[in-house]
Amino acid sequence: MKTFWTPWRIEHVRGEAPAVAGCLFEPPGLSPYTEEHLLLYRDQKVLVLLNRYPYAHGHLLVAPIRHIDCITSLQTDENLALMEMLQACSAILQKHFAPEGLNIGCNIGTSAGAGIADHLHFHIVPRWDGDHNFMTVLADVRTIPEHISATYKRLLPDFIQLISLHSAINNAS
């Protein structure tokens, strides 16, 4: 029998995880990436975080920089930036993890399941056949095969390339 260790999740599973000061989607500072906040990408329109409590390995969160609560409040340029980032994130996840599918979704409002309802965000969850086993069904625990810090380090170089590309495009215009 194999043992799957996911010790970073225990506080979350028990409901003991410390509350985040401020908004999760507004990490402090101006850095385009920071491992402390699992921030992989930030520019003037959008940011990408690795989900600290993932549903599956590589679970990403994509949000507009502007603090809004509904997709109907997006400006055209924000909408475009979000869709382009969802596309780029999908390609990065496919490159590194070869998922058999992706769930991409957005819960708007608490009644729709949004855990953080006041800042619009999208989830990108890589999926594989049989990826959720009896642990999820019986114990409400998910097993993640790679430590979150290792996943962050694996994905970061691709996001740094995106930062460089977008910076070059913005400087040219």
Order of alpha helices (4+ residues) and beta strands (2+ residues): alpha-beta-beta-beta-alpha-beta-beta-alpha-alpha
